[in-house]
Amino acid sequence: MAIARPGPNRIVISVNSSWNIVNFRSGLVAALRSVGYEVVVLAPRDEYTPRITEMGCRFVPIAIDPNGINPMTDAALFTAYLKRLRDIRPNIYLGYTIKPNIYGSLAAHGLGIPVINNITGLGAAFSGNGALWWVADILYRLALARSHRVFFQNGDDRALFIDRSIVRLEQAELLPGSGVNLTKFHPDAAPPAAHCPEFRFLLIGRLLWEKGVGEFVEAARTLKAEHHRIICTLLGFVDVKSPAMVDRTVIEGWVREGVVEYLGVTDDVRPAIAAADCVVLPSYYPEGTPRTLIEAAAMATPLIAADAPGCRDVVEHGVNGLLCSIRDSGHLAMRMREMLSLSPQMRKQMGRAGRLKMEQGFDERIVIHRYAEAIHSALSQSRNK
């Protein structure tokens, strides 16, 4: 279904970083703008903010601390959302990530603006059963109760919200993560890497401990003691000041030890994926569907991932990759040995299976199509009130 050509409709997309819009929502933004929607991005400023205006969007800043739990700060955020949305006067609000989904949605509902949410992952609040879990549960119930549609990026999160009556069955729909641009991420999307006699494992992502970085390094240490012809590489952010983030000095220590290579940060991961023999993500972070796994599979690269929500939506064990136990470096090392023991033909077959899976179920156009339907339905319902 094509996105219906609107009148003077204005859509607000809100997320907790400009980086997120540029890297994960650019396809949807382009589709909306191509049929005449005015897209307003409501997000914190960061180094990616100039790219939002280059995408043809209007940018309105809002300060969001994604990790903060101060009630006064969150109350101020709700007030800021009310003010921004009154000024912008959008026809519809699209929320992503936790605080835009909660406080932005509450403000939009209060102003009579239709809301479509996307649960991109549950975050730390749903990692345990303490007071934070209880508060998050209540806030989500209040924020999502009147939403027109609530999209989920993996089946586990959707089932949890339905089972706990946070959302109604008819509200909740499953998306294939953020989808992937199959033209951009293609087996031939990057120049062939120079021949390397070593087998190269690659972990891409924000270098959070919960992404399994420590387990990956420990498994690499074990394997490098057994095999001299392997290289284990890390690619991603390390400079964010957060106790959840691996400190740069720790990374530098691993590099000096010779257990891993650190590739830094890049806006184009395709050359790194093309150079890798296997992409590894032993993540137990409560996220939606890991984008790095989707992109690597689209480039026909075999995968190793934790048997965790989101990861197992992408990786079919023994088909396009291997699944390992959560927080278990020994089991991860065993899976990495298994990958090393496969013939090049078997690994190529895994890669082809991953590409086919992405073509059949994870194409970005599927996500755009589902948003098209939801936006059309929400606007039609709003006009008929």
C-alpha positions in Angstrom: 0.0 0.0 0.0 1.4 3.4 -1.0 1.3 6.2 1.6 -1.8 8.2 0.9 -1.1 11.6 -0.5 -2.2 14.1 2.1 -3.4 17.6 2.4 -1.3 19.9 4.6 -0.5 17.1 7.1 2.3 17.5 9.5 3.9 14.4 11.2 6.1 14.6 14.3 8.7 11.8 14.8 10.3 11.8 18.2 13.2 9.7 19.4 15.9 10.0 22.0 18.7 11.0 19.6 19.2 12.6 16.2 21.6 9.7 15.4 18.7 7.3 15.7 16.7 9.2 13.1 19.6 9.3 10.6 20.6 5.7 11.0 17.2 3.9 11.5 14.4 6.1 10.2 15.7 7.7 7.1 13.8 5.4 4.7 10.5 6.1 6.4 11.2 9.9 6.5 12.0 9.8 2.7 8.8 7.9 2.0 6.7 10.3 4.0 8.3 13.4 2.4 8.0 11.9 -1.1 4.2 12.2 -0.9 4.1 15.6 0.6 4.0 15.2 4.4 5.9 17.8 6.4 8.1 15.8 8.8 9.1 17.5 12.1 11.8 15.7 14.1 11.6 16.2 17.9 14.9 15.0 19.4 17.9 16.1 21.4 20.7 17.8 19.5 23.9 15.8 18.7 26.5 15.6 16.0 23.9 14.1 13.6 21.4 17.0 13.9 22.6 18.8 10.8 21.8 15.7 8.7 18.2 15.9 9.8 17.7 19.2 8.1 19.7 17.9 5.1 17.0 15.1 4.9 14.4 17.9 4.4 13.0 17.7 7.9 12.3 20.5 10.3 14.2 19.9 13.6 12.9 21.0 16.9 15.2 20.3 19.9 14.0 18.7 23.1 16.3 17.6 26.0 15.9 13.9 26.8 18.1 12.0 29.3 17.5 8.4 28.1 19.0 6.9 31.3 17.7 9.3 33.9 15.0 8.3 36.4 14.5 11.6 38.3 10.7 12.2 38.5 11.2 16.0 38.4 13.2 15.8 35.3 10.7 13.5 33.7 7.8 15.8 34.7 9.7 18.7 33.0 10.1 16.5 29.9 6.3 15.9 29.8 5.8 19.7 30.1 8.3 20.3 27.3 6.5 17.8 25.1 3.2 19.6 25.7 4.7 23.0 24.8 6.5 21.7 21.6 3.4 19.8 20.4 1.1 22.8 21.0 3.5 24.9 18.9 4.0 22.4 16.1 0.4 21.3 15.9 1.0 18.0 14.1 -1.7 15.8 12.7 0.0 12.7 14.1 2.7 11.7 16.5 5.2 8.8 15.9 7.1 7.8 19.0 10.2 5.7 19.3 12.3 4.7 22.3 11.2 4.7 25.9 10.8 8.4 27.0 9.3 9.7 23.7 6.9 6.7 23.8 5.8 7.5 27.3 6.0 11.3 27.8 5.5 12.3 24.2 2.5 10.0 23.9 0.9 11.3 27.1 1.3 14.8 25.9 0.0 14.0 22.4 -3.1 12.2 23.8 -3.7 15.2 26.1 -3.8 17.4 23.0 -6.0 15.1 20.9 -3.2 14.1 18.5 -3.3 10.5 17.1 -0.3 8.4 18.3 1.6 5.5 16.7 4.3 4.0 18.9 7.2 1.7 18.1 8.6 -0.3 21.0 12.3 -0.6 19.9 13.3 -2.5 23.0 12.4 -2.6 26.7 15.5 -1.1 28.1 16.9 -1.6 31.6 13.5 -1.0 33.3 12.2 -4.4 32.3 15.4 -6.3 33.1 14.3 -7.1 36.6 11.2 -7.1 38.8 11.9 -4.2 41.1 10.3 -0.8 41.6 11.6 0.5 38.3 9.8 -2.4 36.5 6.6 -1.5 38.4 6.8 2.2 37.5 7.6 1.5 33.8 4.7 -0.9 33.7 2.3 1.8 35.0 3.7 4.5 32.7 3.5 2.4 29.6 -0.2 1.5 30.4 -1.1 5.2 30.7 0.9 6.2 27.6 -0.2 3.4 25.2 -3.8 3.0 26.3 -5.2 5.4 23.7 -2.5 4.9 21.0 -3.9 4.0 17.5 -1.2 1.4 16.9 1.7 0.0 18.9 4.4 -1.6 16.8 6.9 -4.2 18.3 10.2 -5.3 16.9 10.2 -8.8 18.3 7.5 -11.3 19.3 8.7 -11.6 22.9 8.2 -8.0 23.7 4.7 -8.0 22.0 3.7 -11.1 24.0 4.8 -9.5 27.3 2.9 -6.3 26.7 -0.3 -8.2 25.7 0.0 -10.8 28.6 0.3 -8.0 31.1 -2.5 -6.0 29.5 -0.3 -3.0 28.8 -1.7 -3.0 25.3 -4.7 -4.6 23.7 -4.3 -7.4 21.1 -5.9 -5.3 18.3 -3.4 -2.5 19.0 -0.2 -4.6 18.9 1.5 -5.4 15.6 4.9 -7.0 14.9 7.4 -5.4 12.6 10.7 -6.9 11.3 12.8 -4.6 13.4 13.5 -1.3 11.6 13.8 -3.2 8.3 16.9 -3.0 6.1 17.5 -1.3 2.8 18.3 -4.4 0.6 19.9 -2.3 -2.1 22.3 -0.5 0.2 23.0 -3.7 2.2 23.8 -6.3 -0.4 26.5 -8.9 -0.8 28.2 -6.7 -3.4 27.5 -3.4 -1.5 31.2 -2.9 -0.6 34.4 -3.6 -2.5 35.7 -7.2 -1.9 38.1 -7.2 1.0 41.8 -8.0 0.3 42.5 -11.7 0.9 43.2 -12.3 4.5 44.6 -15.7 5.7 43.1 -15.1 9.1 39.4 -15.8 9.9 37.8 -12.5 11.0 35.1 -12.3 13.6 33.4 -8.9 14.0 31.2 -7.4 16.7 29.4 -4.2 15.8 27.3 -2.0 18.0 27.4 0.5 20.9 30.0 -1.1 23.1 27.8 -1.7 26.1 28.6 -4.6 28.5 25.1 -5.9 28.0 25.8 -6.3 24.3 28.1 -9.2 25.3 31.3 -7.4 24.6 33.0 -8.9 27.7 31.9 -12.4 26.7 33.1 -11.8 23.1 36.5 -10.7 24.4 36.8 -13.7 26.8 35.8 -16.1 24.0 38.4 -14.4 21.7 41.0 -14.8 24.3 40.2 -18.5 24.5 40.2 -19.1 20.8 43.4 -17.1 20.1 45.2 -19.4 22.5 44.1 -22.3 20.3 44.1 -20.7 16.8 46.7 -18.3 15.6 44.8 -17.5 12.4 41.8 -15.6 13.8 41.2 -11.9 14.2 38.5 -10.6 16.5 37.4 -7.0 15.9 35.2 -4.5 17.6 33.4 -1.6 15.8 31.3 1.0 17.7 30.9 3.9 20.1 33.0 3.8 23.3 33.1 7.5 24.4 29.7 7.8 26.1 30.0 8.5 29.8 27.9 5.7 31.2 28.7 2.8 33.6 26.9 0.5 31.1 29.5 1.4 28.4 32.9 -0.3 28.1 35.5 2.3 29.1 38.0 3.3 26.3 40.9 2.4 28.6 39.6 -1.1 28.9 39.4 -1.3 25.1 42.9 0.0 24.8 44.1 -2.7 27.3 42.5 -5.5 25.2 44.1 -4.1 22.0 47.6 -4.0 23.7 47.0 -7.6 24.9 46.4 -8.5 21.3 43.0 -10.2 22.0 41.0 -7.8 19.8 41.4 -5.0 17.2 39.3 -1.9 17.6 38.1 -0.3 14.4 36.7 2.9 15.9 33.4 4.4 14.7 32.0 4.7 11.2 28.8 5.9 9.5 29.2 3.1 6.9 29.6 -0.4 8.4 29.4 -2.2 5.0 33.2 -2.4 4.4 33.7 -3.9 7.9 30.9 -6.4 7.3 32.3 -7.3 3.8 35.8 -7.9 5.4 34.3 -10.2 8.1 33.8 -14.0 7.9 31.3 -13.9 10.7 29.4 -11.2 12.6 29.0 -11.9 16.3 26.5 -10.3 18.7 26.1 -12.2 22.1 23.8 -9.4 23.3 21.5 -9.8 26.3 20.5 -6.1 26.2 16.7 -5.8 26.1 16.5 -4.4 22.6 14.0 -4.8 19.8 15.7 -6.5 16.8 19.5 -5.8 16.5 20.1 -3.7 13.3 23.6 -5.0 13.0 22.5 -8.6 12.6 19.9 -7.6 10.0 22.5 -5.6 8.0 25.1 -8.4 8.2 22.5 -11.0 7.1 21.5 -8.8 4.2 25.1 -8.8 3.1 25.1 -12.7 3.2 27.4 -12.9 6.2 27.0 -15.8 8.7 26.0 -14.9 12.2 26.5 -15.9 15.8 24.1 -14.4 18.3 22.8 -14.9 21.8 19.6 -16.9 22.1 17.8 -13.8 23.3 14.7 -11.8 22.2 15.3 -10.0 19.0 18.5 -11.9 18.2 16.6 -15.2 17.7 14.1 -13.4 15.4 17.0 -12.9 13.0 19.2 -16.0 13.5 17.9 -19.4 12.8 20.3 -21.8 14.4 22.1 -24.0 11.9 20.4 -22.1 8.9 21.9 -18.6 8.7 24.0 -18.7 11.8 24.4 -20.1 15.3 22.8 -19.2 18.7 24.8 -19.3 21.9 23.7 -19.2 25.6 23.3 -15.8 27.2 26.2 -14.5 29.4 28.3 -17.6 28.7 31.7 -16.9 27.1 32.5 -20.6 27.1 29.5 -21.5 25.0 30.2 -18.5 22.7 33.7 -19.8 22.2 32.3 -23.2 21.3 30.0 -21.6 18.7 32.9 -19.7 17.3 34.8 -23.0 17.0 31.9 -24.5 15.2 31.9 -21.6 12.8 35.6 -22.0 12.2 35.1 -25.7 11.6 32.6 -25.2 8.8 33.8 -25.4 5.2 33.8 -22.2 3.2 30.9 -23.7 1.1 28.8 -24.3 4.2 29.4 -20.7 5.5 28.5 -19.4 2.1 25.3 -21.4 2.2 24.5 -19.9 5.6 25.1 -16.4 4.2 22.8 -17.1 1.3 20.1 -18.3 3.7 20.5 -15.1 5.7 20.1 -12.9 2.6 17.0 -14.8 1.6 15.5 -14.4 5.0 16.0 -10.7 4.9 14.5 -10.5 1.4 11.4 -12.4 2.5 10.8 -10.9 5.9 13.0 -7.9 6.8 12.8 -5.6 3.7 12.6 -1.9 4.8 9.7 -1.6 2.4 7.6 -3.9 4.6 8.1 -1.5 7.5 7.2 1.6 5.4 4.1 -0.3 4.0 2.9 -1.0 7.6 3.4 2.6 8.7 1.5 3.7 5.6 -1.5 1.7 6.6 -1.3 2.8 10.2 -0.9 6.5 9.3 -3.8 6.4 6.8 -6.0 4.6 9.3 -5.2 7.0 12.2 -5.7 10.2 10.1 -9.0 8.8 8.7 -10.3 7.9 12.2 -9.2 11.4 13.5 -11.0 13.2 10.7 -14.2 11.2 11.3 -14.4 12.1 15.0 
